[in-house]
Amino acid sequence: MSKKNKSPCKASRLSNVLLSVEDISIVFGGLRAVSNFSCTLKSGELVGLIGPNGAGKTTVFNMLSGIYTPTEGCLFFTDSRNRVHLVHRKKPHQLSMLGIARTFQNIRLFDDLTVEDNVLIAMHAQREINPFSALFRTKAYYRDEQAKRKKTLELLELFSIGSKANDLAKNLPYGEQRKLEIVRALSTNPKLLLLDEPAAGMNPQETQELMQLISFIRKEFKLTILLIEHDMKLVMGICERLMVLDYGKTIAEGLPEDIKKDPAVIKAYLGEEAVSYA
């Protein structure tokens, strides 16, 4: 069970700020996995969170997406109506309804369901029908079902996997499974998309296509994107700003060009080969 915050959380209405993270920490037993992590994401930004294995990156994502509750600190999120919500104690489904979606490093699809059904399940919380309509299969139910299927197929076509809507998810090639997971996240109409190592397991050509895809969906869906990634070519190629974690603490933050020259980052993570990144 998490402890109470040391000080009350007060929302700050900064211009164009979508997510405000204020000194969040989390302790597992006697281990302080993340310590006083703070960041601000503005609408439309594409930001990278990098660092060595075990630095606490995925733990940060788990706090931002409601899987973990911070032991200390505050999280504020601005919804589509420009209302600021205190969200560090909300559950994943509540954050999804507010506009936060994520993918996982290890793909988490429903393997034995079709590609289409994987997306439809993600859209469940957006249903506008009441229990009566669902129970008795009214005209409103079928109209809603038809609209959801139409949107699903449009998304799948946008990602060039529409022809595989009736295939089982487990039968898709790895790269297309990654696409499906992103489609599923986008189907919830998010404002903030959290991508946890989207290039993991991809070959160079797939990674290049992914870079183009991330840039495309950011523009097409008007999203703010925060991503974790070890592929420095991808990170340096598309991120506008980087944050670097090491042993649960932020050791650097800034433009990619500055980060790759930072002595602390080179020592902790990049190594001398960092100078070779474009």
C-alpha positions as CSV (number, residue, x, y, z in Angstrom):
1,M,0.0,0.0,0.0
2,S,1.4,3.4,-0.9
3,K,2.1,6.1,1.6
4,K,0.5,9.5,1.7
5,N,2.2,12.2,-0.2
6,K,4.4,14.5,1.9
7,S,2.6,17.6,0.6
8,P,-0.8,18.3,-1.0
9,C,-1.0,18.0,-4.8
10,K,-2.0,21.3,-6.4
11,A,-2.7,21.4,-10.1
12,S,-0.8,24.0,-12.1
13,R,-2.5,25.3,-15.2
14,L,0.5,25.9,-17.4
15,S,-0.2,26.9,-21.0
16,N,-0.5,23.9,-23.4
17,V,0.7,21.4,-20.8
18,L,-0.9,17.9,-21.2
19,L,1.0,16.0,-18.5
20,S,2.7,17.3,-15.4
21,V,4.7,14.8,-13.3
22,E,5.9,16.2,-10.0
23,D,8.6,14.3,-8.0
24,I,7.1,10.8,-8.3
25,S,8.9,8.0,-6.5
26,I,8.1,4.4,-5.9
27,V,9.5,1.9,-3.3
28,F,9.3,-1.8,-3.6
29,G,10.2,-3.3,-0.2
30,G,13.4,-1.5,0.7
31,L,14.3,-0.7,-3.0
32,R,13.7,2.8,-4.3
33,A,13.1,2.0,-7.9
34,V,12.4,5.6,-9.1
35,S,13.3,8.7,-7.1
36,N,11.8,12.1,-7.6
37,F,11.1,11.8,-11.3
38,S,9.6,15.0,-12.8
39,C,8.7,16.0,-16.3
40,T,6.3,18.2,-18.3
41,L,4.8,17.2,-21.6
42,K,3.2,19.8,-23.8
43,S,0.5,19.0,-26.4
44,G,2.0,17.7,-29.6
45,E,5.5,16.8,-28.3
46,L,7.4,13.7,-29.1
47,V,9.8,12.9,-26.2
48,G,12.1,10.0,-25.5
49,L,12.9,8.4,-22.2
50,I,16.2,6.6,-22.3
51,G,18.7,4.9,-20.0
52,P,20.4,1.6,-19.3
53,N,18.5,-1.6,-18.5
54,G,17.1,-1.5,-14.9
55,A,17.2,2.3,-14.8
56,G,13.5,2.5,-14.0
57,K,12.0,3.6,-17.4
58,T,9.2,1.0,-17.6
59,T,8.5,1.6,-13.9
60,V,7.9,5.2,-14.8
61,F,5.5,4.1,-17.6
62,N,3.7,1.8,-15.2
63,M,3.1,4.8,-12.9
64,L,2.0,7.0,-15.7
65,S,-0.5,4.4,-17.0
66,G,-1.9,3.4,-13.6
67,I,-0.4,0.0,-13.2
68,Y,1.7,1.2,-10.2
69,T,0.7,3.9,-7.7
70,P,3.5,6.2,-6.8
71,T,4.7,6.1,-3.2
72,E,5.2,9.9,-3.4
73,G,4.6,12.7,-5.8
74,C,1.8,13.9,-8.0
75,L,0.5,13.4,-11.6
76,F,-1.7,15.8,-13.4
77,F,-3.4,15.3,-16.8
78,T,-5.4,17.7,-18.9
79,D,-8.4,16.1,-20.7
80,S,-10.0,17.0,-24.1
81,R,-12.2,19.6,-22.3
82,N,-9.1,21.3,-20.9
83,R,-9.9,20.1,-17.4
84,V,-6.9,19.2,-15.1
85,H,-7.2,15.9,-13.3
86,L,-5.1,14.6,-10.4
87,V,-4.4,11.1,-11.8
88,H,-1.6,9.3,-9.8
89,R,-4.2,7.1,-7.9
90,K,-6.4,6.3,-10.9
91,K,-6.6,2.8,-12.4
92,P,-5.5,2.0,-16.0
93,H,-9.1,1.9,-17.4
94,Q,-9.8,5.3,-15.8
95,L,-6.7,6.8,-17.4
96,S,-7.7,5.3,-20.7
97,M,-11.0,7.0,-20.6
98,L,-9.3,10.3,-19.9
99,G,-7.0,9.9,-22.9
100,I,-3.8,8.0,-21.9
101,A,-3.0,4.9,-23.9
102,R,0.1,2.7,-23.9
103,T,1.8,-0.2,-25.6
104,F,4.2,-2.8,-24.0
105,Q,7.7,-3.9,-24.6
106,N,6.4,-7.5,-24.6
107,I,3.5,-7.5,-27.0
108,R,0.2,-8.2,-25.2
109,L,-2.3,-9.1,-27.8
110,F,-5.2,-11.6,-27.5
111,D,-3.4,-14.2,-29.6
112,D,-6.4,-16.4,-30.3
113,L,-8.8,-13.6,-31.3
114,T,-8.9,-12.0,-34.7
115,V,-7.1,-8.8,-35.6
116,E,-10.4,-7.0,-35.8
117,D,-11.6,-8.3,-32.4
118,N,-8.4,-7.2,-30.7
119,V,-9.2,-3.6,-31.7
120,L,-12.9,-3.9,-30.9
121,I,-12.2,-5.0,-27.4
122,A,-10.1,-1.9,-26.8
123,M,-13.0,0.3,-27.9
124,H,-15.4,-1.3,-25.4
125,A,-15.2,1.6,-22.9
126,Q,-16.3,4.1,-25.6
127,R,-19.6,2.4,-26.2
128,E,-22.5,4.9,-26.0
129,I,-25.3,2.4,-25.5
130,N,-26.9,1.5,-22.2
131,P,-27.1,-2.0,-20.7
132,F,-30.7,-2.4,-21.9
133,S,-29.7,-1.9,-25.5
134,A,-26.8,-4.4,-25.2
135,L,-29.0,-7.0,-23.5
136,F,-31.9,-6.9,-26.0
137,R,-29.8,-6.1,-29.1
138,T,-31.8,-3.0,-30.0
139,K,-31.3,-0.9,-33.1
140,A,-29.0,1.4,-31.1
141,Y,-26.8,-1.5,-30.3
142,Y,-26.4,-2.5,-33.9
143,R,-25.7,1.1,-35.0
144,D,-23.0,1.4,-32.4
145,E,-21.5,-2.0,-33.3
146,Q,-21.5,-1.0,-37.0
147,A,-19.8,2.3,-36.2
148,K,-17.1,0.6,-34.1
149,R,-16.4,-2.0,-36.8
150,K,-16.1,0.7,-39.4
151,K,-13.7,2.7,-37.4
152,T,-11.7,-0.5,-36.7
153,L,-11.3,-1.3,-40.3
154,E,-10.4,2.3,-41.2
155,L,-7.6,2.1,-38.6
156,L,-6.4,-1.3,-39.8
157,E,-6.3,0.0,-43.4
158,L,-4.4,3.1,-42.4
159,F,-1.7,0.7,-41.0
160,S,-1.8,-1.5,-44.0
161,I,-3.2,-4.6,-42.2
162,G,-6.8,-4.2,-43.1
163,S,-6.6,-7.3,-45.3
164,K,-5.8,-9.4,-42.2
165,A,-8.8,-8.3,-40.1
166,N,-10.1,-11.8,-39.9
167,D,-6.7,-13.5,-39.2
168,L,-5.8,-14.6,-35.7
169,A,-3.4,-12.1,-34.1
170,K,-0.9,-14.8,-33.3
171,N,-0.5,-15.5,-37.0
172,L,0.7,-12.0,-37.9
173,P,4.4,-11.4,-38.5
174,Y,6.2,-9.7,-35.6
175,G,6.2,-6.3,-37.2
176,E,2.5,-6.4,-37.9
177,Q,1.8,-7.5,-34.4
178,R,3.6,-4.3,-33.3
179,K,1.4,-2.3,-35.6
180,L,-1.7,-4.0,-34.3
181,E,-0.8,-3.1,-30.7
182,I,-0.4,0.5,-31.7
183,V,-3.7,0.4,-33.6
184,R,-5.4,-1.0,-30.5
185,A,-4.0,1.9,-28.4
186,L,-5.1,4.5,-31.0
187,S,-8.6,3.1,-31.1
188,T,-9.2,4.5,-27.6
189,N,-8.9,8.1,-28.9
190,P,-5.9,9.0,-26.7
191,K,-4.3,12.4,-26.3
192,L,-1.1,10.9,-24.9
193,L,0.5,7.7,-26.3
194,L,3.1,5.9,-24.3
195,L,5.3,3.6,-26.4
196,D,7.4,1.1,-24.5
197,E,10.3,0.0,-26.7
198,P,8.3,-0.1,-30.0
199,A,11.3,-1.2,-32.0
200,A,12.2,-4.2,-29.8
201,G,12.9,-7.2,-31.9
202,M,12.7,-5.3,-35.2
203,N,15.3,-5.4,-38.0
204,P,16.8,-2.2,-39.4
205,Q,14.2,-1.9,-42.2
206,E,11.3,-2.5,-39.8
207,T,12.8,0.1,-37.5
208,Q,13.0,2.7,-40.3
209,E,9.4,2.0,-41.2
210,L,8.5,2.4,-37.5
211,M,10.2,5.8,-37.4
212,Q,8.0,7.0,-40.3
213,L,4.9,5.4,-38.7
214,I,5.4,7.2,-35.4
215,S,5.9,10.5,-37.1
216,F,2.8,9.8,-39.2
217,I,0.5,8.9,-36.3
218,R,1.7,11.9,-34.3
219,K,0.6,14.2,-37.1
220,E,-2.4,12.3,-38.2
221,F,-3.9,11.8,-34.7
222,K,-2.6,15.1,-33.2
223,L,-0.9,13.1,-30.4
224,T,1.6,13.7,-27.7
225,I,4.0,10.8,-27.6
226,L,6.4,9.6,-24.9
227,L,8.5,6.6,-25.8
228,I,11.1,4.3,-24.3
229,E,13.6,3.0,-26.7
230,H,17.2,1.6,-26.9
231,D,17.6,2.1,-30.6
232,M,19.5,5.4,-30.6
233,K,19.1,5.9,-34.4
234,L,15.3,5.9,-33.9
235,V,15.5,8.1,-30.7
236,M,17.9,10.7,-32.2
237,G,16.0,10.6,-35.5
238,I,12.5,11.5,-34.3
239,C,12.5,12.8,-30.7
240,E,12.5,16.5,-30.0
241,R,13.6,16.2,-26.5
242,L,15.1,13.4,-24.3
243,M,15.1,12.5,-20.6
244,V,17.8,10.1,-19.3
245,L,17.3,7.8,-16.3
246,D,20.0,6.0,-14.4
247,Y,19.4,4.0,-11.1
248,G,15.9,5.6,-10.9
249,K,17.1,9.2,-11.1
250,T,17.0,11.7,-13.9
251,I,20.6,12.5,-14.9
252,A,20.0,14.6,-17.9
253,E,17.3,16.3,-20.0
254,G,17.5,18.3,-23.2
255,L,17.8,18.3,-27.0
256,P,19.1,15.1,-28.6
257,E,22.2,16.9,-29.9
258,D,23.0,18.0,-26.3
259,I,22.2,14.7,-24.7
260,K,24.5,12.6,-26.9
261,K,27.4,14.9,-25.9
262,D,26.6,14.9,-22.1
263,P,29.5,13.3,-20.2
264,A,27.2,11.8,-17.6
265,V,25.0,10.2,-20.2
266,I,28.0,8.9,-22.2
267,K,29.4,7.3,-19.0
268,A,26.1,5.8,-17.8
269,Y,24.6,4.7,-21.0
270,L,25.7,5.7,-24.5
271,G,29.4,5.1,-24.4
272,E,31.9,6.8,-26.6
273,E,30.1,5.4,-29.7
274,A,27.5,8.1,-29.1
275,V,29.4,10.5,-31.4
276,S,28.4,8.3,-34.3
277,Y,24.7,8.9,-34.0
278,A,23.2,11.3,-36.6
